[in-house]
């Protein structure tokens, strides 16, 4: 009823009252309120709904995130767009064509070209990426200027065939890793009849730490006990091998009736180490855990240390090399603090220059906006910025008495110069 009359507040109030009647809100419970607020362009209330969802353990999926992304783009809320893109990265990974079109619309917008940090600490960004798993930093938009969008495949080597960027092979952040380990332990504890797995949890950590030492210790070898008993193990070579592993404290034999998969899987996750196995992970165990715990670059879009984005689009093609990605880059997004200061020094002029021909033979354009207010045009701004784009230069003042006229002057200058003007306030 609330949806029918377009009353988002009523729809949202109904959800808030559900707890009082002993009902837990579900994803569909939030649909009407979210749809109304998003269609009305009410960004604040739309994200209030999303916040309420998260507080009650309900997580938005692609339709809800697409609605939040759309309302954020239409309102020009760059911080909200950034937030939703990372939500998509975590929960959706491969976006639908409709969502991809929406994301492309954002990157082609003037608002997108004007937002971003001109200066940033590259080491801080790299550390953030390392701490997050390698495929994102989450520190906000980097760089400024017009975005270039390509539809491009990513090769099996993880290289974008458009920009040449190398995508990270594994993107599993620490929180996901810990949650994965807990999930494995919880399911194993329920299904294992004996207490051997709980003992192994401690043992795996100890062994994992030993492997990090520079003393060249043996790796942890997990085998079911049936593999180290019987006639075959009476053979001299096999027997010597088993004894060698046991003497090195490198062998862990899982007991009869136990699934050895739990052991090597838990050890590898908990200790953040590499594992070698001939198991193709088709067992029901991995169906229980879900494919969500084995993310690779081809399953999740990424944000690079230069501020570029790569977003995979859902594909029915079996060959991953043919999947199309959105490759979103901008030329000046790799400015370092030193590079940027040099640009700024060169961009400040003491007085406007007369129009002249560029060395490429193309004309340079100048725009000197008039100062609004007293009509005295002799009081010209003392600082001007000269910005080039495709061989054209536009000079705009950095001061104006009427701040309200700045945007219109900039747009007029952009139309005259057929370029995009970047500026700082």
Secondary structure, 3 states (H helix, E strand, C coil): CCCCCCCHHHHHHHHHHHHHHCCCCCHHHHHHHHHHHHHCCCHHHHHHHHHHHHHCCCCCCHHHHHHHHHHHHHCCCHHHHHHHHHHHHHHCCCECHHHHHHHHHHHCCHHHHHCCECCCCHHHHHHHHHHHCCCCCCCCCECCCCCEEEEEEECCCCEECCCCCECCCCCCCHHHHHHHHHHHHHHHHHHCCCCHHHHHHHHHHHHHHHHHCCCCCCCCEEEEHHHHCCCHHHCHHHHHHHHHHHHCCCEEEECCCCCHHHHHHHHHHHCCCCCCCCCCCCCHHHHHHCHHHCCCHHHCCEECCCCCEEEEECCCCCCHHHCEEEEEECCCCCCCHHHHHHHHHHHEECCCCCCCECCCCCECCCCCCCCCCCCCCCCCCCCEEEEEECCEEEEEECCCCCHHHHHHHHHHHHHHHCCCCCCCC
